[in-house]
Amino acid sequence: MRRGPHVLVARQDSAGDVLLAGPAVRAVAAGAGRVTLLCGPRGREAAALLPGVDEVLVRHAAWIDATPAPVTRASGEALVDALAGRGVDQALVLTSFHQSPLPLALLLRMAGVPMIAAISVDYPGSLLDVRHLVDDDLHEVERALSLAASLGYRLPEDDDGRLAVRRPRAAEPSPGGGENGYVVVHPGVSAPARAWAPDRHAALVDALVAAGRRVVVTGGETERALTALVAGPTAPEGSGRGGPGDPGGVSRLVGAQRGAPVDRARPVTDLGGRLDLAGLAEVLAGADALVVGNTGPAHLAAAVDTPVVSLFAPVVPAVRWRPWKVPHVLLGDQRAACAGTRARTCPVPGHPCLDGVPVAEVVAAVERLAPARARAEVVA
């Protein structure tokens, strides 16, 4: 059993944001006796994969979530009771620059937590013991590590601060079947303003196949129609278990992912709605590269050391959310009129920040990160 205080680390928004908190969580775990991670429902799966976490506590935060539920006395009191019963000694409230830590700080204080630290531009009164201040243009990882350091928690010397996840399925058969890799195309995003057009994604898949690449299209349960459109026609259910169109057996996926449809006429696998986050981690770990918007899977790819072609809409600053410590190419007009607006729906006609990115530029970025010749030499 580790010696040290019981520390609660809070990050209550999306899976990607929870993954970006990972290095700070490891820094805390290096000096704490116990680490509890408080996350929102959308971050639950990511929280379960973070090294250094002893317990995950899931609560919706109406002051953080993009689709907030009504605030009720009952929900507030339930969280206070849950926190009070855990004997928390210290709390770090991790937020982005546009979020307030103070509502949670109030609940933590009501729960009797004696030491609370957060970054806050607003006057906290007695809600915070450490009101930490940082520069605006810090990456989210650096922002969180800076807050952890304010309470004396730093990464061990042998930890390089990269993103990392536990991989409970790493010992199971590789999605790539031991053959050369594939390119993952993930067309879905958390907000429409961050989306490259579906027809562009479909054209990208065709172009990658024409260039001799195998392609895996991924997406969530609600994105099945999107991934089907992007992947193109597929063979009947259950036919995708390797063969002329799937030479490396990409469709032989771990666990529940077996049996995904694949078109034997061309090497494309549609995994829309078939992967939980741990399964997606294994698919990304076997990939040559990922093509994705500025959304959670970009950070999951970084956590398994897979290069990222980032179709990055500048509605949030790239300096704060670009892929962390992994080879990547950032595409999209970062000086577009929507820059810094935090818009969820594009405010500019024609969506020029991303729709101005041609398919050929994305293909070239994939080649730059994962040259086909180099891949073939490794396989040979």
N, C-alpha and C positions, 0 to 999 in steps of 0.2 A: 504494500500500500504506500502510495506517495505521501510525502510530508508536505505541508503547506496549506494555504487557505483554500476554501471552496469558492471558486470564482464563476460567476455567471457572465457569459458573453452573449449579447443580444444582437441579432441581425434578422429583422422581421419582414424582409421583402421577398425578392425572387430567388430562384435556385442559383442563378448566376452570381448574384450579390453574396449569397452564402458561400459559394465557392471562393470568391475573392477574399472573404474573411478568413480563409483557411490558414495562411501564414501567421496571422495574428493569433488565431486559436492555438496553433502549435507553440508560439512564443509563450502564451499564457500557460499552456500545459507543461512547459519545461520547468516552470517554477511553482505551479499550483499543486495542491493535494488532490483536487477534484475540479473538473470543468463541466459545467452544464451549459448547453447552447440553447438559448431561447430563439425560436424562429417562427415565421408564419407558415400557414398551410402550404404555400407555394414553394417554400424552401425546405420542406420536410425531407424529401429524398436526398437532397444535397447534404443536409446536415448529418444524415445517417452515414454518409460516406467520408466525412472529414476525419483525418487522424487527430488524435488528442482529445476527442470528445468522449466523456464518460456517460452523459445522459442528454437526450434531446427532449426539450419541452416545447410543445407547439401551441401557440396562441395567435389568433388573428389580431392585428393592430390596425384599428380603424384610422389612425393618424398616419399610417405608412402605406397600406395596401392601395393599389390603383383602383380597386373596386371595393370600397370600404363598406362594411356592414354597419348597421346602427350601433351607436354606443349605448350600452345599458349598464345600470348599476350592478346587476347580477354578474355580468362578464368581468367587470372591473374587480369586484370583490372576490370572484373565483380565482383570478390571477394573483391577487394579493395573498389569498390563503395558500395557493400553491407555492408561491415564493417563500412565504413565512415558514412553511413546513419543511423547507429544504436546508435551512441553516446557512444561507449564502453570506459569505464574509465580504466579498467585493463584487461589484458589477461594472462591466464595460459595455456601454451602449453604443454600438456601431451604427452610424448613419451615413448617408450621402449628403452632399452639401446643401441639398434642397429639402432635407427632412429635419424634423425637430426631435431631439432625444427627450424633451422635457415631459411629455405625457407619461412615458414609461418610467422616467426618473421619479415622478410623483408616486406611481404605484410601487416602485421599489422602496421608496422611502416609507410608505405606509406599511410595507411588509417588514420593515425593520432592518433593511440592508444598511450596514454602517458606513460603507465606502462606495461611492458611485462616481464614475468618471465618464465623461462624454465630450465631444466637440460640439460647442454651441455658440452661435452668434448672438442668441438672445440671452438676456440677463436671467440666470437660473435661480437667483435667490438662494435658499437653503437646499435646493433639490440636488445640487451637485457638490461633491467634495473636491473634485478636480474638473475645472472647466478648461479644457485643453484647446489651444488655438493653433491652426495650421494654415499654410498657404493655400490659396484657392486651387491651384493647378497641380495638386498631388494625385497620383494614381490611387484608386480605391484601396489597393493593397498597401501602399505606403501610408495612406491616411490611417488605416486600421492599425498597422504596426506602430505608427507614431503614438496613437492613443495607448496601446498596450505598454509601450516604453515609458509613458508618463506614470505608470504604476510599478515600473521596474521590471517589466517582462520583456525579454529579448530572445530572439532565436538563438539556439545553440550554434557554436562555430561551424559544425558540420551540416547545418541546414542552410541551403542557398536561397531560401525564400520563394522558391517556385510554388505554383499551385500543385496540390496533390490530393488524391482520393484513395480511400481503401478500395480494393478491387476484389470483392468476395467471389467473383466468377472467373478470375484470371486463370485458375487451374483447369477450367473446363475447356472443351475443344475450341480452338481459335475460330472466330468468324471467317478469317481469311483462308482457312483450310491448309495453312502452311505454305501457300503459294505467294506470288507477288501481290502487292497491296492493291488498293482501289481508292477511288476518290469518293468521299461522302459529300453529298449535296443536301443541305438542310434549308428548305425554302421558308419555313415558318418563322415568325417573330412575335414578340409580345405586344407590339403596337404597330398599326398599319404604316405609320410614318417611317418605320425602319425597314420596310419590305422592298426588295427588288421584285419587279413584276413576275407573276407566274410564267408568262410566256417566255420571258428571258431565261428563267431557270430551265424550262423545257428545252429551249434552244441550246443552253449550256450542256445539258445532259447529252443531247445529240452530238454536239461538237466534241465533247470528251470521248464519246464512243468512237467517233470518226478518227480521233487522234490515237486510238488504240488503248484507251483506258477502260477499266471496269468501273462501274458507278453504283453506289448504294444511296438511295434517297431515304431520308429519315424525317420523322415528324411525330407529333403527339396524336392522341386518340381523336381529337377534334379536327385534325389536319389530314385525315385520310383522303378526302377528295382532292386536296391540294397536292399531296405526294403522288397520287395516282395520275393527276394531270401532268406533273413534272416528269415522272418516270416514263410515261407513255404506256402503250399496250403491254399487258403482262399475260403470261400463260395461266391456265386454270389453277385454282388453289391446290397447293400440295405438290405441284410439279417441280418446284425449284429446289432441287437437292444436288446441284452440280451437273455438269454436262457441257455440251458445246457452247451454250450461252453463259455458263457460269463455271469456267475452268478451274477456279480455285475453291469452289464450293462456298462462296460467300453466304449463300442462303442456309448453310448448315450452322445455324446460330445456336448459341447457348440457350438452355432451358426452354422457356415458352416461346422463343423466337423461331423455333424450327418450323419448317413448312411454309415460309413466306413465299408469295408468288414471284416468279422471275420469268422473264421472256427468254425462251431458249434461242430466239433469233438474234438477240443481242445481249451483251453482258450488263444488264441493269436489274437491280433488285429494289423493290419497293417495300420498305419496312415501316411505312406510316402506321402509327397506332399500335405497333407490335413490341415496343421497347419501353421498359422502365429506365430510370436513370443509370442504374448499374449495368443494364444491358447495353445502353447507348455508349457507356464508357468503354466497353469491350469492343464494340464496333469501331469507335474512333481510335482505339489503341492499335487496331490492325490496319488503319488507313494510311495512305501516303500523304493525304491532306484533306482538310475540310473546307468547303465553301459555305459561308454562313453570314447572316447579318449580325449586328451588334445585339446579341441575345445569348442566353445561358449556355448553349452547346459550344460556343466559342471558348468559354472559360473551362468547360469540361474537357475540350480538346487540349487546351494548354496543360491541364492537370495530368493528362496521359502522354504529354510531350509530342503531340501531333501538330504539324504546321497548319496555319490557318490563313485562308484567303478571306479577309474581312470586308464585307460590303457594308461599310459603316456610315449610317446616316448621322449627320452632325447635330441632330436635335439635342444630343448630349455630347459633351466634349470627349474627343478621342483620347486626349491626354489623361483622362480619368478612367476610361473604360476599355481601352484597346487591349488586345490579348497580351497577357503578362508573361514575360520571360520565355517566349516560345517563338520560333521563326514565323513571321507573318508578313503579309502584304496588305496594306490598308488601301481600299478603293472607295471612291465616292468623293464628291466635291465638299471638302471640309470648310469652305468659305461660302457655301450656299446661303441664301436668305433665311433658311430655317435654322441656321446654326445657333445653338444655345437656347432654343425656345422651349425645349422639353415637350414639344407637341407630340401627342399620340396619333393624331391624324395630320397628314402633311398640309401645312398652311399655304404652300406655294403651288400654283397650277402646273401640272406636268411632272411633279415630283423630280425636279432636275438633279438633285443631289445624287440620286442613285440611278434613275432611268437614263441618265447620260452616260452610264458605264456600259460599253459594248461587250458583247459576249466574248469576242476575241481577246479583250484585255483580261478577262477572268481566266480564260484558258492559258494565256501567257503567264499569268501569276501562278497558276497551278504548276506549270512547267518550271518556273523559276524556283519554286519551293521543293518540288519533287520531280526532278528531270526523269523523263521516261527512260532515257539511255542508262542513267545510273541505276534505276530500279531493275532494268533488265540484266545489268551486269551482276547485281547482287543475287538475283535469282539463279543466274547461270553458275 
